Protein backbone atom coordinates (compact mmCIF):
# COMPACT_ATOMS: atom_id res chain seq x y z
CA UNK A 1 0.00 0.00 0.00
CA UNK A 2 1.54 3.17 -1.14
CA UNK A 3 1.73 6.42 0.75
CA UNK A 4 0.43 9.75 -0.64
CA UNK A 5 2.66 12.78 -0.88
CA UNK A 6 1.62 15.77 1.23
CA UNK A 7 0.39 18.85 -0.64
CA UNK A 8 3.16 21.47 -0.70
CA UNK A 9 2.32 24.76 0.95
CA UNK A 10 4.35 26.75 -1.64
CA UNK A 11 3.81 26.05 -5.32
CA UNK A 12 6.80 24.72 -7.11
CA UNK A 13 8.90 27.32 -8.93
CA UNK A 14 9.76 27.02 -12.54
CA UNK A 15 13.20 25.66 -13.15
CA UNK A 16 15.63 28.57 -13.62
CA UNK A 17 18.45 28.45 -16.12
CA UNK A 18 21.89 28.27 -14.70
CA UNK A 19 22.96 31.44 -16.55
CA UNK A 20 20.99 34.54 -17.75
CA UNK A 21 20.50 35.08 -21.50
CA UNK A 22 23.75 35.92 -23.15
CA UNK A 23 24.12 39.22 -24.94
CA UNK A 24 25.64 39.40 -28.42
CA UNK A 25 29.34 38.98 -28.63
CA UNK A 26 31.40 42.08 -27.95
CA UNK A 27 32.76 42.05 -31.48
CA UNK A 28 29.21 42.58 -32.79
CA UNK A 29 28.49 45.57 -30.56
CA UNK A 30 28.95 48.90 -32.42
CA UNK A 31 31.33 51.04 -30.47
CA UNK A 32 33.08 54.38 -30.91
CA UNK A 33 36.76 55.26 -30.84
CA UNK A 34 38.35 55.19 -27.43
CA UNK A 35 38.49 58.96 -27.05
CA UNK A 36 34.68 59.06 -27.44
CA UNK A 37 33.94 56.38 -24.85
CA UNK A 38 34.59 58.74 -21.98
CA UNK A 39 31.26 60.41 -22.72
CA UNK A 40 29.32 57.20 -22.06
CA UNK A 41 27.88 56.31 -18.70
CA UNK A 42 30.10 53.98 -16.61
CA UNK A 43 28.84 50.40 -16.93
CA UNK A 44 29.40 47.15 -15.07
CA UNK A 45 32.47 45.22 -16.11
CA UNK A 46 30.72 41.86 -16.08
CA UNK A 47 27.99 42.78 -18.53
CA UNK A 48 28.24 45.37 -21.28
CA UNK A 49 24.98 46.51 -22.93
CA UNK A 50 24.67 47.57 -26.51
CA UNK A 51 25.95 51.01 -27.44
CA UNK A 52 24.35 53.00 -30.23
CA UNK A 53 26.05 56.01 -31.72
CA UNK A 54 23.94 59.00 -32.67
CA UNK A 55 25.56 60.36 -35.79
CA UNK A 56 24.86 63.68 -37.48
CA UNK A 57 24.25 61.57 -40.56
CA UNK A 58 20.69 60.98 -39.33
CA UNK A 59 19.87 64.70 -39.62
CA UNK A 60 21.00 65.01 -43.21
CA UNK A 61 23.63 67.71 -42.66
CA UNK A 62 26.52 65.43 -41.81
CA UNK A 63 30.04 66.52 -42.66
CA UNK A 64 32.94 64.04 -43.01
CA UNK A 65 34.95 65.87 -40.34
CA UNK A 66 32.06 66.07 -37.90
CA UNK A 67 32.46 63.69 -34.97
CA UNK A 68 29.71 61.92 -32.99
CA UNK A 69 29.16 63.64 -29.68
CA UNK A 70 27.11 61.17 -27.61
CA UNK A 71 27.14 57.44 -26.85
CA UNK A 72 23.73 56.19 -25.79
CA UNK A 73 23.58 52.98 -23.71
CA UNK A 74 20.75 50.93 -25.17
CA UNK A 75 18.53 48.64 -23.17
CA UNK A 76 18.24 45.15 -24.79
CA UNK A 77 14.48 45.71 -25.06
CA UNK A 78 15.03 48.70 -27.33
CA UNK A 79 14.62 51.64 -24.96
CA UNK A 80 17.27 54.34 -24.65
CA UNK A 81 18.55 55.04 -21.17
CA UNK A 82 20.27 58.12 -19.83
CA UNK A 83 23.56 59.28 -21.29
CA UNK A 84 26.29 61.56 -20.14
CA UNK A 85 26.58 64.92 -21.88
CA UNK A 86 30.01 65.93 -23.23
CA UNK A 87 30.08 68.58 -20.52
CA UNK A 88 29.49 65.81 -17.95
CA UNK A 89 25.93 66.73 -17.11
CA UNK A 90 23.37 63.97 -16.85
CA UNK A 91 20.10 64.66 -18.58
CA UNK A 92 17.35 62.45 -20.01
CA UNK A 93 17.20 61.96 -23.74
CA UNK A 94 13.94 61.07 -25.48
CA UNK A 95 13.86 57.81 -27.34
CA UNK A 96 14.42 58.19 -31.05
CA UNK A 97 11.49 56.05 -32.15
CA UNK A 98 9.72 56.92 -35.45
CA UNK A 99 7.05 59.54 -35.03
CA UNK A 100 8.67 61.23 -32.04
CA UNK A 101 10.18 64.72 -32.17
CA UNK A 102 13.93 64.73 -32.26
CA UNK A 103 15.88 66.82 -29.78
CA UNK A 104 17.70 69.93 -31.04
CA UNK A 105 20.97 69.42 -32.81
CA UNK A 106 22.92 71.07 -30.01
CA UNK A 107 21.63 68.31 -27.65
CA UNK A 108 22.15 65.45 -30.05
CA UNK A 109 25.61 66.31 -31.30
CA UNK A 110 27.06 68.34 -28.46
CA UNK A 111 27.59 72.04 -27.81
CA UNK A 112 29.85 72.55 -30.82
CA UNK A 113 27.13 71.68 -33.33
CA UNK A 114 24.36 74.24 -32.97
CA UNK A 115 21.37 74.50 -35.29
CA UNK A 116 21.47 77.33 -37.77
CA UNK A 117 19.40 80.35 -36.88
CA UNK A 118 16.31 80.89 -38.95
CA UNK A 119 16.24 83.78 -41.43
CA UNK A 120 14.90 86.92 -39.83
CA UNK A 121 11.52 88.19 -40.96
CA UNK A 122 12.83 91.77 -41.09
CA UNK A 123 12.03 92.70 -37.50
CA UNK A 124 11.98 96.39 -36.67
CA UNK A 125 14.45 97.79 -34.21
CA UNK A 126 12.31 98.60 -31.20
CA UNK A 127 13.41 99.23 -27.68
CA UNK A 128 11.93 96.78 -25.23
CA UNK A 129 9.55 97.92 -22.53
CA UNK A 130 12.16 97.15 -19.92
CA UNK A 131 14.34 99.95 -21.25
CA UNK A 132 17.06 97.80 -22.83
CA UNK A 133 19.33 99.83 -25.08
CA UNK A 134 19.95 98.97 -28.71
CA UNK A 135 23.47 97.62 -29.23
CA UNK A 136 25.03 99.32 -32.26
CA UNK A 137 28.36 98.59 -33.95
CA UNK A 138 29.68 101.63 -35.83
CA UNK A 139 32.71 101.20 -38.08
CA UNK A 140 34.55 104.34 -39.11
CA UNK A 141 33.26 106.07 -35.99
CA UNK A 142 35.90 108.82 -36.17
CA UNK A 143 35.14 109.80 -39.77
CA UNK A 144 32.94 112.65 -40.92
CA UNK A 145 29.70 110.65 -41.16
CA UNK A 146 30.63 108.34 -38.28
CA UNK A 147 31.12 111.18 -35.78
CA UNK A 148 27.68 112.62 -36.46
CA UNK A 149 26.01 109.21 -36.42
CA UNK A 150 27.61 108.33 -33.11
CA UNK A 151 26.48 111.58 -31.54
CA UNK A 152 22.91 111.05 -32.74
CA UNK A 153 22.81 107.42 -31.57
CA UNK A 154 24.13 108.27 -28.12
CA UNK A 155 21.57 111.06 -27.79
CA UNK A 156 18.86 108.46 -28.44
CA UNK A 157 20.27 106.32 -25.64
CA UNK A 158 21.75 103.53 -27.76
CA UNK A 159 24.80 101.52 -26.69
CA UNK A 160 27.34 102.39 -29.41
CA UNK A 161 30.59 100.49 -29.99
CA UNK A 162 32.88 102.52 -32.24
CA UNK A 163 35.69 100.91 -34.26
CA UNK A 164 38.10 103.14 -36.15
CA UNK A 165 41.74 103.25 -37.14
CA UNK A 166 41.96 106.61 -35.39
CA UNK A 167 41.36 104.78 -32.12
CA UNK A 168 43.85 102.05 -32.97
CA UNK A 169 41.12 99.54 -33.86
CA UNK A 170 40.88 97.94 -37.29
CA UNK A 171 37.40 96.68 -38.14
CA UNK A 172 38.87 93.88 -40.29
CA UNK A 173 40.42 92.37 -37.14
CA UNK A 174 37.00 92.48 -35.51
CA UNK A 175 35.41 90.67 -38.45
CA UNK A 176 38.23 88.07 -38.42
CA UNK A 177 37.90 87.18 -34.74
CA UNK A 178 36.56 83.78 -35.60
CA UNK A 179 39.75 83.08 -37.57
CA UNK A 180 41.92 83.62 -34.48
CA UNK A 181 43.92 86.39 -36.11
CA UNK A 182 43.05 89.06 -33.58
CA UNK A 183 46.06 91.25 -32.77
CA UNK A 184 47.39 91.50 -29.26
CA UNK A 185 45.66 94.20 -27.27
CA UNK A 186 42.44 94.25 -29.29
CA UNK A 187 39.59 94.66 -26.79
CA UNK A 188 36.96 92.01 -26.21
CA UNK A 189 33.93 93.47 -27.96
CA UNK A 190 30.42 92.01 -28.10
CA UNK A 191 29.90 89.37 -30.76
CA UNK A 192 26.24 90.12 -31.43
CA UNK A 193 24.63 93.49 -32.17
CA UNK A 194 21.15 94.74 -32.92
CA UNK A 195 22.41 97.10 -35.62
CA UNK A 196 25.72 97.36 -37.51
CA UNK A 197 26.47 100.59 -39.40
CA UNK A 198 29.37 100.29 -41.83
CA UNK A 199 30.98 103.69 -42.46
CA UNK A 200 34.60 102.54 -42.69
CA UNK A 201 36.01 103.39 -46.11
CA UNK A 202 38.93 105.10 -47.79
CA UNK A 203 37.79 108.14 -49.76
CA UNK A 204 40.01 111.23 -49.47
CA UNK A 205 38.10 113.35 -51.97
CA UNK A 206 38.51 113.63 -55.72
CA UNK A 207 42.30 113.73 -55.47
CA UNK A 208 42.40 110.22 -53.98
CA UNK A 209 39.65 108.83 -56.20
CA UNK A 210 41.45 109.85 -59.38
CA UNK A 211 45.05 109.71 -58.15
CA UNK A 212 45.16 106.60 -55.92
CA UNK A 213 42.85 103.97 -57.41
CA UNK A 214 44.67 101.05 -55.77
CA UNK A 215 44.41 102.47 -52.26
CA UNK A 216 40.72 103.17 -52.82
CA UNK A 217 40.29 99.52 -53.84
CA UNK A 218 41.00 98.59 -50.21
CA UNK A 219 37.30 99.23 -49.66
CA UNK A 220 36.64 95.92 -51.42
CA UNK A 221 38.32 94.05 -48.57
CA UNK A 222 36.57 96.14 -45.91
CA UNK A 223 33.14 95.47 -47.37
CA UNK A 224 33.84 91.79 -48.06
CA UNK A 225 34.85 91.08 -44.45
CA UNK A 226 31.91 93.09 -43.14
CA UNK A 227 29.30 91.11 -45.06
CA UNK A 228 31.06 87.82 -44.34
CA UNK A 229 30.90 88.67 -40.65
CA UNK A 230 27.18 89.46 -41.00
CA UNK A 231 26.23 86.25 -42.79
CA UNK A 232 28.67 83.62 -41.49
CA UNK A 233 28.90 84.77 -37.87
CA UNK A 234 25.46 86.40 -37.56
CA UNK A 235 27.11 89.53 -36.20
CA UNK A 236 24.00 91.74 -36.29
CA UNK A 237 20.28 91.48 -36.87
CA UNK A 238 20.29 94.53 -39.15
CA UNK A 239 22.91 96.49 -41.02
CA UNK A 240 23.41 99.82 -42.77
CA UNK A 241 25.69 100.02 -45.79
CA UNK A 242 26.80 103.37 -47.19
CA UNK A 243 27.15 103.11 -50.94
CA UNK A 244 27.82 106.25 -52.99
CA UNK A 245 26.53 108.31 -55.88
CA UNK A 246 29.79 107.28 -57.57
CA UNK A 247 28.21 103.86 -58.14
CA UNK A 248 25.91 105.33 -60.81
CA UNK A 249 26.98 104.85 -64.44
CA UNK A 250 29.17 107.70 -65.66
CA UNK A 251 27.31 107.58 -68.98
CA UNK A 252 24.32 109.14 -67.21
CA UNK A 253 26.38 112.01 -65.77
CA UNK A 254 27.27 114.03 -68.86
CA UNK A 255 26.66 117.83 -69.06
CA UNK A 256 23.12 117.24 -70.33
CA UNK A 257 22.44 114.81 -67.49
CA UNK A 258 19.32 114.31 -65.45
CA UNK A 259 18.47 113.49 -61.86
CA UNK A 260 19.63 109.97 -61.02
CA UNK A 261 17.03 107.56 -59.64
CA UNK A 262 17.60 104.39 -57.65
CA UNK A 263 16.52 102.24 -60.60
CA UNK A 264 19.40 103.55 -62.74
CA UNK A 265 21.64 100.91 -61.14
CA UNK A 266 20.85 97.37 -62.28
CA UNK A 267 22.84 94.88 -60.22
CA UNK A 268 22.09 92.17 -62.78
CA UNK A 269 23.65 94.29 -65.54
CA UNK A 270 25.98 96.86 -63.93
CA UNK A 271 27.38 99.69 -66.01
CA UNK A 272 30.69 101.53 -65.69
CA UNK A 273 30.77 103.52 -62.40
CA UNK A 274 33.14 106.30 -61.35
CA UNK A 275 36.68 104.90 -60.90
CA UNK A 276 37.60 102.07 -58.50
CA UNK A 277 35.72 103.84 -55.71
CA UNK A 278 32.48 103.42 -57.64
CA UNK A 279 33.33 99.79 -58.44
CA UNK A 280 33.94 99.07 -54.75
CA UNK A 281 30.59 100.58 -53.76
CA UNK A 282 28.79 98.78 -56.56
CA UNK A 283 30.33 95.49 -55.42
CA UNK A 284 29.28 96.31 -51.87
CA UNK A 285 25.68 96.63 -53.02
CA UNK A 286 25.97 93.20 -54.65
CA UNK A 287 27.19 91.75 -51.35
CA UNK A 288 24.40 93.53 -49.50
CA UNK A 289 21.86 91.83 -51.77
CA UNK A 290 23.39 88.43 -50.95
CA UNK A 291 23.34 89.21 -47.22
CA UNK A 292 19.69 90.24 -47.51
CA UNK A 293 18.89 86.94 -49.20
CA UNK A 294 20.69 85.09 -46.39
CA UNK A 295 18.39 86.64 -43.77
CA UNK A 296 20.11 89.82 -42.57
CA UNK A 297 18.21 93.05 -43.18
CA UNK A 298 20.53 95.50 -44.96
CA UNK A 299 19.66 99.15 -45.62
CA UNK A 300 21.61 100.64 -48.55
CA UNK A 301 22.05 104.41 -48.90
CA UNK A 302 23.61 106.37 -51.75
CA UNK A 303 24.67 109.77 -50.41
CA UNK A 304 25.50 112.53 -52.85
CA UNK A 305 27.72 115.53 -51.99
CA UNK A 306 27.45 115.65 -48.22
CA UNK A 307 28.92 118.61 -46.37
CA UNK A 308 29.19 120.08 -42.89
CA UNK A 309 31.17 122.36 -40.63
CA UNK A 310 33.69 119.74 -39.46
CA UNK A 311 34.39 118.12 -42.83
CA UNK A 312 37.93 117.41 -44.00
CA UNK A 313 39.77 119.88 -46.23
CA UNK A 314 40.01 117.28 -49.00
CA UNK A 315 36.38 117.98 -49.95
CA UNK A 316 35.33 121.00 -52.03
CA UNK A 317 32.83 122.56 -49.62
CA UNK A 318 35.25 122.74 -46.69
CA UNK A 319 38.09 123.82 -48.99
CA UNK A 320 35.98 126.72 -50.30
CA UNK A 321 35.05 127.78 -46.75
CA UNK A 322 38.70 127.79 -45.66
CA UNK A 323 39.72 129.88 -48.67
CA UNK A 324 37.03 132.41 -47.83
CA UNK A 325 38.17 132.59 -44.21
CA UNK A 326 41.72 133.25 -45.37
CA UNK A 327 40.33 135.75 -47.89
CA UNK A 328 42.30 134.00 -50.59
CA UNK A 329 42.79 136.14 -53.69
CA UNK A 330 42.62 134.67 -56.26
CA UNK A 331 39.99 132.14 -55.23
CA UNK A 332 40.99 128.77 -56.74
CA UNK A 333 38.45 126.35 -58.25
CA UNK A 334 39.43 122.97 -59.71
CA UNK A 335 38.42 122.49 -63.32
CA UNK A 336 36.29 125.01 -65.18
CA UNK A 337 33.82 125.21 -62.29
CA UNK A 338 30.85 124.10 -64.39
CA UNK A 339 30.65 120.63 -62.86
CA UNK A 340 27.34 120.29 -61.02
CA UNK A 341 26.73 118.57 -57.70
CA UNK A 342 23.85 117.91 -55.28
CA UNK A 343 24.78 119.24 -51.82
CA UNK A 344 23.07 117.74 -48.74
CA UNK A 345 23.86 118.67 -45.14
CA UNK A 346 25.20 116.03 -42.78
CA UNK A 347 22.31 116.60 -40.35
CA UNK A 348 19.84 115.56 -43.05
CA UNK A 349 21.99 112.54 -43.91
CA UNK A 350 22.00 111.29 -40.31
CA UNK A 351 18.30 111.96 -39.75
CA UNK A 352 17.32 110.24 -42.99
CA UNK A 353 19.41 107.14 -42.21
CA UNK A 354 18.07 106.65 -38.69
CA UNK A 355 14.49 107.33 -39.79
CA UNK A 356 14.75 104.80 -42.60
CA UNK A 357 16.09 102.16 -40.20
CA UNK A 358 13.34 102.82 -37.66
CA UNK A 359 10.63 102.66 -40.33
CA UNK A 360 12.23 99.69 -42.14
CA UNK A 361 12.39 101.43 -45.52
CA UNK A 362 13.32 98.83 -48.18
CA UNK A 363 15.64 99.13 -51.13
CA UNK A 364 18.48 101.57 -51.86
CA UNK A 365 17.74 105.22 -51.11
CA UNK A 366 19.30 108.36 -52.56
CA UNK A 367 20.40 110.86 -49.92
CA UNK A 368 20.07 114.07 -51.93
CA UNK A 369 18.07 117.28 -52.29
CA UNK A 370 17.56 117.37 -56.06
CA UNK A 371 19.04 120.88 -56.24
CA UNK A 372 21.73 121.31 -58.92
CA UNK A 373 24.56 123.68 -57.93
CA UNK A 374 27.78 124.16 -59.87
CA UNK A 375 31.17 124.77 -58.27
CA UNK A 376 31.17 128.32 -59.61
CA UNK A 377 27.78 129.00 -58.01
CA UNK A 378 28.92 127.48 -54.71
CA UNK A 379 32.02 129.66 -54.67
CA UNK A 380 29.96 132.78 -55.40
CA UNK A 381 27.55 131.96 -52.55
CA UNK A 382 30.38 131.44 -50.04
CA UNK A 383 32.24 134.58 -51.12
CA UNK A 384 29.09 136.70 -50.96
CA UNK A 385 28.21 135.38 -47.50
CA UNK A 386 31.71 136.15 -46.22
CA UNK A 387 31.67 139.63 -47.75
CA UNK A 388 34.65 140.02 -50.06
CA UNK A 389 35.17 139.86 -53.83
CA UNK A 390 38.35 138.07 -54.96
CA UNK A 391 39.35 137.08 -58.45
CA UNK A 392 38.46 133.54 -59.58
CA UNK A 393 41.18 131.25 -60.93
CA UNK A 394 40.35 127.89 -62.52
CA UNK A 395 42.93 125.10 -62.39
CA UNK A 396 42.10 123.14 -65.52
CA UNK A 397 44.79 120.52 -64.86
CA UNK A 398 43.31 119.55 -61.48
CA UNK A 399 40.87 116.61 -61.11
CA UNK A 400 37.30 117.63 -61.84
CA UNK A 401 35.17 114.48 -61.81
CA UNK A 402 31.96 113.94 -63.76
CA UNK A 403 30.05 116.85 -65.26
CA UNK A 404 26.57 116.45 -63.73
CA UNK A 405 25.66 114.46 -60.61
CA UNK A 406 22.27 115.23 -59.07
CA UNK A 407 20.02 112.76 -57.27
CA UNK A 408 16.28 112.25 -57.32
CA UNK A 409 15.07 112.55 -53.68
CA UNK A 410 11.56 111.22 -54.31
CA UNK A 411 12.03 108.02 -52.33
CA UNK A 412 13.78 109.79 -49.45
CA UNK A 413 11.00 112.37 -49.17
CA UNK A 414 8.52 109.61 -48.37
CA UNK A 415 10.02 109.48 -44.87
CA UNK A 416 12.28 112.55 -44.57
CA UNK A 417 12.43 115.97 -46.21
CA UNK A 418 15.75 117.87 -46.13
CA UNK A 419 15.58 120.71 -43.62
CA UNK A 420 18.96 122.45 -43.95
CA UNK A 421 19.22 124.53 -47.11
CA UNK A 422 22.53 125.18 -48.82
CA UNK A 423 22.45 128.84 -47.74
CA UNK A 424 21.88 127.84 -44.12
CA UNK A 425 24.70 125.31 -44.31
CA UNK A 426 27.08 127.97 -45.62
CA UNK A 427 26.16 130.33 -42.78
CA UNK A 428 26.76 127.60 -40.21
CA UNK A 429 30.14 126.72 -41.69
CA UNK A 430 31.37 130.32 -41.81
CA UNK A 431 30.13 131.02 -38.27
CA UNK A 432 31.91 127.97 -36.89
CA UNK A 433 35.47 129.02 -36.05
RAVEN-V426042 format. One record per residue. N is the residue number from 1. RES is the residue in one letter. SS is DSSP state (a for helix, b for strand, c for the rest). PSI is psi in whole degrees, -180 to 180 (none if undefined). Layout:
[[N:RES:SS:PSI] [N:RES:SS:PSI]]
This chain:
[[1:X:c:123] [2:X:c:161] [3:X:c:147] [4:X:c:144] [5:X:c:140] [6:X:c:149] [7:X:c:126] [8:X:c:142] [9:X:c:-30] [10:X:c:127] [11:X:c:150] [12:X:c:138] [13:X:c:154] [14:X:c:146] [15:X:c:130] [16:X:c:143] [17:X:c:155] [18:X:c:-29] [19:X:c:147] [20:X:c:166] [21:X:c:137] [22:X:c:140] [23:X:c:165] [24:X:c:156] [25:X:c:150] [26:X:a:-31] [27:X:a:-21] [28:X:a:-4] [29:X:c:122] [30:X:c:127] [31:X:c:173] [32:X:c:168] [33:X:c:160] [34:X:a:-36] [35:X:a:-9] [36:X:a:-18] [37:X:a:-17] [38:X:a:-16] [39:X:a:-14] [40:X:c:159] [41:X:c:137] [42:X:c:135] [43:X:c:166] [44:X:c:146] [45:X:c:-27] [46:X:c:-27] [47:X:c:124] [48:X:c:113] [49:X:c:173] [50:X:b:148] [51:X:b:132] [52:X:b:127] [53:X:b:134] [54:X:c:108] [55:X:c:150] [56:X:a:-14] [57:X:a:-29] [58:X:a:-26] [59:X:c:-25] [60:X:c:-6] [61:X:c:40] [62:X:c:143] [63:X:c:144] [64:X:c:-29] [65:X:c:4] [66:X:c:129] [67:X:c:151] [68:X:c:143] [69:X:c:-21] [70:X:c:147] [71:X:b:120] [72:X:b:115] [73:X:b:131] [74:X:b:131] [75:X:c:142] [76:X:c:-24] [77:X:c:-8] [78:X:c:-12] [79:X:c:149] [80:X:b:128] [81:X:c:-169] [82:X:c:154] [83:X:b:164] [84:X:b:129] [85:X:c:152] [86:X:c:-26] [87:X:c:17] [88:X:c:40] [89:X:c:134] [90:X:b:132] [91:X:b:149] [92:X:c:144] [93:X:c:134] [94:X:c:151] [95:X:c:149] [96:X:c:44] [97:X:c:154] [98:X:c:141] [99:X:c:-9] [100:X:c:148] [101:X:c:138] [102:X:c:148] [103:X:c:162] [104:X:c:158] [105:X:a:-33] [106:X:a:-20] [107:X:a:-30] [108:X:a:-36] [109:X:c:1] [110:X:c:171] [111:X:c:-15] [112:X:c:-14] [113:X:c:91] [114:X:c:148] [115:X:c:147] [116:X:c:143] [117:X:c:148] [118:X:c:151] [119:X:c:138] [120:X:c:145] [121:X:c:44] [122:X:c:58] [123:X:c:145] [124:X:c:153] [125:X:c:106] [126:X:c:137] [127:X:c:140] [128:X:c:163] [129:X:c:-18] [130:X:c:-1] [131:X:c:16] [132:X:c:140] [133:X:c:149] [134:X:c:128] [135:X:b:120] [136:X:b:131] [137:X:b:127] [138:X:b:108] [139:X:b:148] [140:X:c:39] [141:X:c:-15] [142:X:c:2] [143:X:c:-178] [144:X:a:-54] [145:X:a:-39] [146:X:a:-39] [147:X:a:-44] [148:X:a:-37] [149:X:a:-42] [150:X:a:-42] [151:X:a:-42] [152:X:a:-39] [153:X:a:-42] [154:X:a:-33] [155:X:a:-29] [156:X:c:-9] [157:X:c:15] [158:X:c:155] [159:X:b:102] [160:X:b:129] [161:X:b:112] [162:X:b:133] [163:X:b:123] [164:X:c:148] [165:X:a:-28] [166:X:a:-21] [167:X:a:9] [168:X:c:17] [169:X:c:125] [170:X:c:124] [171:X:a:-25] [172:X:a:-38] [173:X:a:-35] [174:X:a:-44] [175:X:a:-20] [176:X:c:9] [177:X:a:-33] [178:X:a:-16] [179:X:a:5] [180:X:c:38] [181:X:c:31] [182:X:c:131] [183:X:c:159] [184:X:c:134] [185:X:c:-6] [186:X:c:130] [187:X:c:158] [188:X:c:104] [189:X:c:161] [190:X:c:151] [191:X:c:-4] [192:X:c:130] [193:X:b:157] [194:X:b:-33] [195:X:b:134] [196:X:b:122] [197:X:b:119] [198:X:b:99] [199:X:c:-9] [200:X:c:124] [201:X:c:159] [202:X:c:117] [203:X:c:-79] [204:X:c:15] [205:X:a:-175] [206:X:a:-31] [207:X:a:-42] [208:X:a:-38] [209:X:a:-44] [210:X:a:-31] [211:X:a:-22] [212:X:c:68] [213:X:a:-31] [214:X:a:-39] [215:X:a:-35] [216:X:a:-31] [217:X:c:-11] [218:X:a:-24] [219:X:a:-26] [220:X:a:-44] [221:X:a:-41] [222:X:a:-48] [223:X:a:-37] [224:X:a:-45] [225:X:a:-34] [226:X:a:-49] [227:X:a:-30] [228:X:a:-39] [229:X:a:-38] [230:X:a:-47] [231:X:a:-50] [232:X:a:-37] [233:X:c:3] [234:X:c:52] [235:X:c:-28] [236:X:b:151] [237:X:b:-36] [238:X:b:160] [239:X:b:155] [240:X:b:126] [241:X:b:125] [242:X:b:107] [243:X:c:-147] [244:X:c:157] [245:X:a:-15] [246:X:a:-13] [247:X:a:-14] [248:X:c:150] [249:X:c:135] [250:X:a:-20] [251:X:a:-21] [252:X:a:6] [253:X:c:40] [254:X:c:175] [255:X:c:-29] [256:X:c:34] [257:X:c:178] [258:X:c:174] [259:X:c:132] [260:X:b:131] [261:X:c:163] [262:X:a:-29] [263:X:a:-4] [264:X:a:-13] [265:X:c:118] [266:X:c:108] [267:X:a:-24] [268:X:a:-23] [269:X:a:72] [270:X:c:144] [271:X:c:173] [272:X:c:117] [273:X:c:-167] [274:X:c:102] [275:X:a:-172] [276:X:a:-26] [277:X:a:-44] [278:X:a:-38] [279:X:a:-41] [280:X:a:-43] [281:X:a:-36] [282:X:a:-40] [283:X:a:-38] [284:X:a:-37] [285:X:a:-35] [286:X:a:-46] [287:X:a:-36] [288:X:a:-38] [289:X:a:-39] [290:X:a:-40] [291:X:a:-37] [292:X:a:-42] [293:X:a:-27] [294:X:c:-7] [295:X:c:-2] [296:X:c:126] [297:X:b:123] [298:X:b:124] [299:X:b:126] [300:X:b:129] [301:X:b:142] [302:X:b:87] [303:X:b:145] [304:X:c:-139] [305:X:b:88] [306:X:b:150] [307:X:b:165] [308:X:c:178] [309:X:c:-30] [310:X:c:27] [311:X:c:160] [312:X:c:155] [313:X:c:-9] [314:X:c:-10] [315:X:c:148] [316:X:a:-40] [317:X:a:-52] [318:X:a:-35] [319:X:a:-40] [320:X:a:-41] [321:X:a:-43] [322:X:a:-38] [323:X:a:-37] [324:X:a:-39] [325:X:a:-37] [326:X:c:-6] [327:X:c:50] [328:X:c:135] [329:X:c:106] [330:X:c:160] [331:X:b:118] [332:X:b:136] [333:X:b:131] [334:X:b:139] [335:X:c:-163] [336:X:c:-4] [337:X:c:0] [338:X:c:-6] [339:X:c:136] [340:X:b:138] [341:X:b:167] [342:X:c:108] [343:X:b:127] [344:X:b:134] [345:X:b:151] [346:X:a:-30] [347:X:a:-39] [348:X:a:-33] [349:X:a:-49] [350:X:a:-46] [351:X:a:-41] [352:X:a:-40] [353:X:a:-50] [354:X:a:-35] [355:X:a:-41] [356:X:a:-38] [357:X:a:-43] [358:X:a:-36] [359:X:a:2] [360:X:c:55] [361:X:c:124] [362:X:c:164] [363:X:c:166] [364:X:c:149] [365:X:b:131] [366:X:b:132] [367:X:b:94] [368:X:c:173] [369:X:c:-20] [370:X:c:3] [371:X:c:122] [372:X:c:124] [373:X:b:125] [374:X:b:166] [375:X:a:-37] [376:X:a:-42] [377:X:a:-39] [378:X:a:-42] [379:X:a:-41] [380:X:a:-39] [381:X:a:-42] [382:X:a:-42] [383:X:a:-43] [384:X:a:-38] [385:X:a:-35] [386:X:a:-28] [387:X:c:36] [388:X:c:162] [389:X:c:89] [390:X:c:173] [391:X:c:150] [392:X:b:130] [393:X:b:127] [394:X:b:128] [395:X:b:96] [396:X:c:-22] [397:X:c:-10] [398:X:c:157] [399:X:c:142] [400:X:c:-22] [401:X:c:-165] [402:X:c:166] [403:X:c:-38] [404:X:b:116] [405:X:c:99] [406:X:c:137] [407:X:b:156] [408:X:c:113] [409:X:c:19] [410:X:c:-47] [411:X:c:-39] [412:X:a:-35] [413:X:a:-9] [414:X:a:-19] [415:X:c:-13] [416:X:c:134] [417:X:c:129] [418:X:c:137] [419:X:c:-25] [420:X:c:114] [421:X:c:167] [422:X:a:-38] [423:X:a:-42] [424:X:a:-39] [425:X:a:-36] [426:X:a:-42] [427:X:a:-41] [428:X:a:-42] [429:X:a:-41] [430:X:a:-29] [431:X:a:-20] [432:X:c:110] [433:X:c:none]]
